[in-house]
Amino acid sequence: MAAYLTKIFSPRPEVRCFLQKEGAARPPLKVASPYPLLDEYQSWLRVHRGLAERTIARHLRHLHKLLPGLGTATLDYDAARIRNVVREWRERTGPADLRTITSALRSYLRFLAGVGLCRPNLDHAIPPVLQWRLSSMPRYLAAADVERIIASCDQLTRGRLRDRAILLLLARLGLRAGDVAGLSLGDIEWTSRMLRLSGKARSQVRLPLPQDVGDALLAYIEQERPHVHQEAVFLSMIAPYRPFAQSSHVSTIVALALKRAGISDPPSTGACLLRHLAATSMLRSGATLEAVGTVLRHRSLDMTAHYAKVDVAMLEQIAQPWPGELVC
């Protein structure tokens, strides 16, 4: 009967996992992977490269798209085949996505060469993806619009305090969606008013916790967070109460808040929109590029300088007049 109900009502993934754990639903059937080498590659990324789980999952997702064109006979790989696959995907997607796809392929070829399953240096056969780095303007909202987004949480009957705390973390500290989804109760240092985060390449950083953000977190934890044995700060509001399975859930909260606030045609609808706002707000208030880069945890100051473009009034003071046409 339970299996019949599970099939009819198609519960969400977290509900399905709960039913399987309690024995009320059948576990999923294990299907043999058509690419068994990806299991070894996944372990190699985790143990020898030290990549985060979401980065490993992204590499595997891209390789499942590429391997049908490459084939499984890795010893037959050559430069012409590699270039043909990349050229095919160049017609399907944009430069940004193609860069991540070729990055995954380059990593996979290095793994194969390291274990002797393909010719060495085939990763050099992948053509570069031409894209002007940091050429576009940062996407951000006005400060008044962000306050409307945060205030829109008052319209909710369930998850009001949770969503408000998430939006404040994004807008005040410029956190990434993955930072919010992976935040645990032990990362909040209430006595020292600091927030401990795990950044890229598993680096640890501590950020000061603003008063309004700390108040919002405390209100959510004390009044609304379900009383379950979970270390994650933010949980789903419907039983079984689980942490966010993906960082995209945080971006969904931002998108719904934009809709509630009545902001039409925003520059983007993801969590990065509020991260950009935090960067531009700090720069406009007089913070140095080094200080902003420290808060945003940029590894390159050039990335932080990207946000300086939004201060058009200051740029007009240093801009040189256009010389016009030069006579040869």
C-alpha positions in Angstrom: 0.0 0.0 0.0 2.8 2.4 0.9 4.6 1.7 -2.3 1.4 2.3 -4.2 0.9 5.7 -2.5 4.5 6.6 -3.1 4.0 5.9 -6.8 0.7 7.8 -7.1 1.6 11.0 -5.1 5.3 11.2 -6.2 6.7 12.7 -2.9 9.6 15.1 -2.9 13.1 13.7 -2.7 13.5 14.3 1.1 10.1 12.7 1.8 11.0 9.7 -0.4 14.4 9.3 1.4 12.5 9.4 4.8 10.0 6.7 3.6 12.9 4.5 2.4 14.8 4.9 5.6 11.7 3.8 7.6 11.1 0.8 5.4 7.8 2.2 4.0 9.1 2.5 0.5 11.4 0.5 -1.7 14.9 1.7 -2.1 15.9 2.9 -5.6 17.2 0.4 -8.0 20.9 0.6 -8.5 21.7 0.9 -12.2 25.2 0.1 -13.4 27.0 3.3 -14.7 27.9 3.1 -18.4 31.2 5.0 -17.4 32.8 3.0 -14.6 36.0 5.1 -14.8 34.1 8.1 -13.5 34.0 6.4 -10.0 37.8 6.3 -9.9 37.9 9.9 -11.3 35.6 11.0 -8.5 37.8 9.5 -5.9 40.8 11.1 -7.5 39.2 14.5 -7.4 38.3 14.1 -3.8 41.5 12.6 -2.4 44.3 13.9 -4.6 42.8 17.3 -5.8 40.9 18.2 -2.7 37.9 19.6 -4.5 34.6 20.4 -2.9 31.7 18.0 -3.4 29.6 20.5 -5.5 32.6 21.0 -7.8 33.0 17.2 -8.2 29.3 16.9 -8.9 29.6 19.7 -11.6 32.6 17.9 -13.3 30.7 14.6 -13.4 27.6 16.3 -14.8 29.5 17.8 -17.6 31.4 14.6 -18.4 28.2 12.7 -18.7 27.4 15.1 -21.6 30.8 14.7 -23.2 31.5 11.0 -23.0 28.9 9.9 -25.5 30.9 11.8 -28.1 34.3 10.7 -26.9 33.5 7.1 -26.3 34.8 4.7 -23.7 38.0 3.5 -25.5 40.2 6.0 -23.8 43.4 4.7 -25.4 42.0 5.7 -28.8 41.6 9.4 -27.7 43.5 11.8 -29.9 43.7 15.5 -30.4 41.3 15.5 -33.4 38.6 13.7 -31.4 39.0 16.1 -28.5 38.7 19.2 -30.6 35.7 17.8 -32.5 33.8 17.3 -29.2 34.6 20.8 -27.9 33.7 22.3 -31.3 30.3 20.5 -31.2 29.6 21.9 -27.7 30.7 25.4 -28.7 27.7 25.5 -31.0 25.3 24.4 -28.2 26.2 26.7 -25.4 27.7 30.1 -24.5 31.3 31.0 -23.5 30.8 30.9 -19.8 29.3 27.4 -19.8 31.8 26.2 -22.3 34.6 27.2 -20.0 33.3 25.0 -17.2 32.8 22.1 -19.6 36.3 22.3 -21.0 37.7 22.6 -17.5 36.0 19.3 -16.5 37.3 17.6 -19.7 40.8 18.9 -19.2 40.8 17.6 -15.6 39.5 14.2 -16.8 42.2 13.8 -19.4 44.9 14.6 -16.9 43.5 11.9 -14.6 43.4 9.4 -17.5 47.0 10.2 -18.5 48.1 9.9 -14.8 46.8 6.3 -14.6 48.1 5.4 -18.1 44.7 5.1 -19.8 45.3 7.7 -22.5 48.0 9.5 -24.3 49.8 12.2 -22.2 49.3 15.9 -22.8 45.9 15.5 -24.5 44.6 18.2 -22.3 46.6 20.7 -24.4 44.5 19.8 -27.4 41.5 21.5 -25.9 41.2 25.0 -27.6 40.9 28.0 -25.3 37.5 29.6 -24.9 37.8 33.3 -25.8 35.9 35.5 -23.5 36.7 39.1 -22.3 37.1 38.6 -18.6 35.3 41.1 -16.3 34.1 43.1 -19.3 30.4 43.4 -18.3 28.9 45.7 -15.6 28.1 44.1 -12.2 24.4 43.2 -11.8 23.0 44.8 -8.7 19.9 46.5 -7.2 19.4 49.9 -5.6 19.6 49.8 -1.8 15.9 50.8 -1.4 14.9 47.7 -3.5 16.9 45.4 -1.3 15.2 46.7 1.8 11.9 46.0 0.1 13.0 42.5 -0.6 13.9 41.9 3.1 10.6 43.5 4.2 8.7 41.2 1.9 9.4 38.3 4.3 6.7 39.8 6.6 4.1 38.6 4.0 5.0 34.9 4.8 3.2 32.8 7.3 5.8 30.0 7.2 9.5 30.6 6.9 9.3 34.3 7.5 12.2 34.5 10.0 14.3 31.9 8.1 14.0 33.8 4.8 14.8 37.1 6.4 18.0 35.8 8.0 19.1 34.3 4.7 18.5 37.5 2.8 20.3 39.6 5.4 23.3 37.2 5.2 23.5 37.6 1.5 22.9 41.4 1.4 25.1 42.4 4.4 28.0 40.0 4.1 27.9 39.1 0.5 27.8 35.4 1.1 27.5 32.9 -1.7 24.5 30.6 -1.9 26.7 27.6 -1.0 28.0 29.4 2.1 24.4 29.9 3.4 23.3 26.4 2.6 26.4 24.9 4.3 26.3 27.1 7.4 26.2 25.1 10.7 25.3 26.1 14.2 28.9 25.8 15.3 29.9 28.3 12.7 28.2 31.1 14.6 30.5 32.5 17.4 28.0 34.4 19.5 30.4 35.6 22.1 32.9 37.1 19.7 30.2 38.1 17.2 32.0 36.3 14.3 30.9 34.0 11.6 33.1 31.1 10.5 33.0 30.1 6.8 34.6 27.4 4.7 35.6 29.0 1.4 36.9 27.7 -1.9 39.8 25.1 -1.7 38.5 24.3 1.9 39.9 27.6 3.3 38.6 28.9 6.6 37.7 32.5 7.1 36.0 34.5 10.0 33.8 37.5 9.2 32.3 40.0 11.7 28.6 39.4 12.3 26.5 42.7 11.9 24.0 43.4 14.6 20.9 43.1 12.4 22.1 39.8 10.9 22.8 38.4 14.3 19.4 39.4 15.6 17.7 37.8 12.6 19.7 34.6 13.0 18.8 34.4 16.8 15.1 35.1 16.1 15.0 32.3 13.6 16.8 29.8 15.7 14.8 30.5 18.9 11.3 31.0 17.4 11.0 29.2 14.1 13.8 26.6 13.5 12.5 23.0 13.9 13.8 21.3 17.0 15.6 18.4 15.3 19.1 17.0 15.6 20.6 18.7 12.6 23.8 20.8 12.6 22.8 22.9 9.6 21.4 26.3 10.5 18.8 26.5 7.8 16.3 23.7 7.3 13.2 23.0 5.2 10.0 24.1 6.8 8.1 20.8 6.0 8.8 17.5 7.7 11.1 15.7 7.5 13.2 18.7 8.4 16.4 18.5 6.4 19.2 20.8 5.4 19.1 22.3 1.9 20.2 19.6 -0.5 21.5 22.2 -3.0 22.6 25.8 -2.9 20.0 26.5 -5.6 17.4 26.5 -2.8 18.9 29.7 -1.5 18.6 31.3 -5.0 15.0 30.2 -5.1 14.3 32.1 -1.8 15.8 35.2 -3.4 13.7 34.8 -6.6 10.5 34.4 -4.6 11.4 37.5 -2.5 11.9 39.5 -5.6 8.5 38.5 -6.8 6.9 39.4 -3.5 8.6 42.8 -3.4 7.2 43.6 -6.9 10.6 44.1 -8.5 10.0 43.5 -12.2 12.8 42.7 -14.6 15.7 42.4 -12.1 19.3 42.0 -13.4 19.2 38.4 -12.2 17.2 36.3 -9.8 19.9 34.4 -8.0 21.7 34.8 -4.7 24.6 36.5 -6.5 22.4 39.5 -7.1 22.6 40.4 -3.3 26.3 39.5 -3.2 26.9 42.1 -5.9 24.9 44.7 -3.9 27.0 44.1 -0.8 30.2 44.7 -2.8 29.0 47.9 -4.5 27.6 49.2 -1.2 30.9 48.8 0.6 32.8 50.5 -2.2 30.4 53.4 -2.3 30.7 53.9 1.5 34.5 54.3 1.2 35.8 50.8 1.8 39.1 50.0 0.0 39.3 47.3 -2.7 41.5 45.2 -0.3 38.8 45.4 2.4 36.0 44.4 0.0 38.0 41.6 -1.4 38.7 40.2 2.1 35.0 40.2 2.9 34.0 38.6 -0.4 37.0 36.2 -0.2 38.3 37.0 -3.6 41.6 35.4 -4.5 42.4 38.1 -7.1 42.1 41.9 -6.6 41.1 42.2 -10.2 37.8 40.4 -9.4 37.1 43.0 -6.7 38.0 45.9 -9.0 35.2 44.7 -11.2 32.7 46.2 -8.8 34.3 49.7 -8.9 32.7 50.2 -12.3 29.3 51.0 -10.7 30.5 54.2 -9.2 30.1 56.2 -12.4 30.4 59.6 -10.7 33.9 58.8 -9.4 34.9 57.3 -12.7 33.9 60.5 -14.5 36.5 62.4 -12.5 39.4 60.3 -13.8 38.1 59.5 -17.3 40.1 61.1 -20.1 38.3 62.7 -23.0 38.1 60.6 -26.2 40.9 61.8 -28.5 38.8 61.4 -31.7 39.9 60.1 -35.0 43.7 60.2 -35.4 45.2 61.1 -38.8 47.5 58.5 -40.2 
